Amino acid sequence: MTENGQSLRSIMRAAITLTVAAAAYEALARSGYFAPALLPTLGNVTRALFASLTDGTMIAHAAFTLYRVLFGFCLAVVVGIPLGILMARFQRVEHFFLPLVSALMPIPSFALVPLFMLWFGIGNLTTVLIVFYAATFPMVFNTWSGVRSVNPLWLRAAGAMGADENSLFWKVIIPGASPFIITGMRQSFLRAWIAVVGAEMIAASDWGLGWVIFDAKEFLNTDVMLAALIVIGCIGYVFERLVFGSVEKATVQRWGMTRAAKG
Amino acid sequence: MQDAATTIAVDRTLGRSSGGERLRLIARNVFPFVVVGGIWEIIAWTNIFPRRLFPTLEEVASSFVQLTISGILPHHTIDTVIRLLSGFALAGIFGITIGVLMARSRRAEDVFLPLVSICAPIPGLAYAPLFLLWFGLGNLSSVLLVGFVSAFPIIFNSWTGVKAVKEIWVRSAQSMGADDRRLFSHVILPGALPYILTGLRLGLAQAWRILVAVEMLAAVPWGLGWMIFGARKFLNTDVMMAGIVVIAVIGLALEKFVFRKIEDYTVVRWGMITS
C-alpha cells in the first residue's frame, strides 16, 4: 500500500469515526432517556449557532473575547520580551527577577480572579489583567532561554567581523533567539486563550464567549453552550494553525533557523 | 517544561556552591522578595487603597496562622488535594491506556485521533458549565472535568512516546524471542517512559490550574478555590492571599518534589535521560 493510499484510508476512517460519534450522540439525544434540555440534538445546536451568528450576538461576543485576549496578549509580549532579553543579557536583572518569576509562575491565573475582582471590579480590566498575568510568564521564560542559547560562536564571529553592539543585537541575537520567542508567543497565546474563557466565566461581565457559556447554564440553554464551544474551538484552531503557523514560516523557516536551532 | 528547566538549573548551582557561597546565593534569592514585600508594606501602610482590599503582610500572616490553627485551611487543602489526585488518577489511567493503544494499533489511532484532536484545543474551563449541567454541582463534576481536561496532554505524550521507541530495539527484542508481554513491559514501556512522564507532568499542571477554577464554579463545600472565591463576598482579602500562597506552594511542590523524584528513580536511573 502506498503512502498516499494509507493517508487516504486514515482520512476515511477519521470521517467514519466522527460520523459514528455524531450518530451515537444524536441517538442518545433523541432516545429521550436524558432531558432534551441537557442533551440537545445536533440540529438544534446548529440552529442555535446559525441564529446567533446571523443576528450578530455571537459575533459580538467573539469580538469582545478577542479584544480582551489580544489586548492582554500584546501587553504580555510588550512586557515579556524586553524583560526576558534584559534577564538574559544582564546578570543583575536576572538575579532580581528570576526568583520572583519562579515563585509567581506556579500560581494558576484563575486563583487571582477573585482578588482582581475586588481590586479592579467586574469587567474588561480584570479580564485583560488576568490574561496578561497568564501570558507573561511563558513569554519571559522562552525569550530568556532563547537569548541565552544563541550560539556564542556566532556572537564572537560577528564581533570579529566588526559588528557593534547595536547590529550584534538586531542581526545576531534577535534572529538567533527568534525560534524560542515565537514558541513563547505560541504558548502564551494558548495560555491567554484558556485564561480569557475562565476569567469571563468567573468575573462575569456582559459580553464574551466564556460568559455566554456560563450564562446559558443558568437557563439550561445547552444548545447555545455547545454552539459557543464550537466557536471557541474554531477561533483557537485558527490562531494556533493559521496565525502562528504562518508567522513561523515567514520568519524562522525563511531564515533557516529551525534547522540551526535543532542542530 | 520551561520552569522545570530553570528549577534544575537553580538546583545545580545550589549543589555546587558551599558554605559562604551558599549563603550568598540564598541571600540573593531572598532579596527580590524583601524588596517587593517592602514596597507592598509601604503601600498598605500609607492607606492609598482601603486596608480591607490591600492588607498588610502581618494581617495576611496572622490570618494564615489563625486559619491553620482552627483547621479550616488544612481542611480546604486536603479536600482540594484529594480532588486533584482522584481526577489526575483518572486522567493517568485513561490517558496512558488510550495513548498506548493509539500508538500500537492503527485502527485505534484512526478512531481516537480525530476525537482527541477536536476536543483537546478547546480551553478546559469551557467544558465546565456543560459538566455542571450533566453531572450536577459538586465533587463528581469537578473530578470528572479535571480528569477529562488533564487526560489530553497525557494521551498525546504517551502516543508520541510509544511511537518514538526505536524500531531496532523492538526488532532485536523480538529476534531474541521476547513475546508480546515481555516486549511491552521490557522494551516499549521503558522506552516511552520519558515521554509519558512529561505528559503526566503537563497533565498535572493542567489539572491544578483547572481545579482551582472549577472549585469556584462548582460550589463545592470545601476547597481552596472555593475558599478564595467565598472570601470575596466578605472582603476578606487577607484570607484570599493566604489561600493563594498555599496554592502556589502546592503547585511548586508538585512540580519540584513529586516529579523530580519519580524521574530520578526511573528514567534517570535507567539511563534514558541525564538529569
Interface residues (C-beta under 8 A of the other chain):
Chain A: S10 R13 A14 T17 L18 A21 L38 H95 F96 F97 L98 P99 L100 S102 A103 L104 M105 P106 I107 P108 S109 F110 A111 L112 V113 P114 L115 M117 L118 W119 P138 F141 N142 S145 W193 I194 V197 G198 M201 I202 L209 G210 I213 F214 A216 K217 L220 T222 M225 L226 A228 L229 I232 G233 G236 Y237 E240
Chain B: Q2 D3 A5 T6 T7 V10 R28 N29 V30 F31 P32 F33 V35 V36 F49 L53 F54 R107 E109 D110 V111 F112 L113 P114 L115 I118 P121 I122 P123 G124 L125 A126 Y127 A128 P129 L130 L132 L133 W134 W208 R209 V212 A213 M216 L217 L224 G225 I228 F229 A231 R232 L235 T237 M240 M241 G243 I244 I247 A248 G251 L252 E255
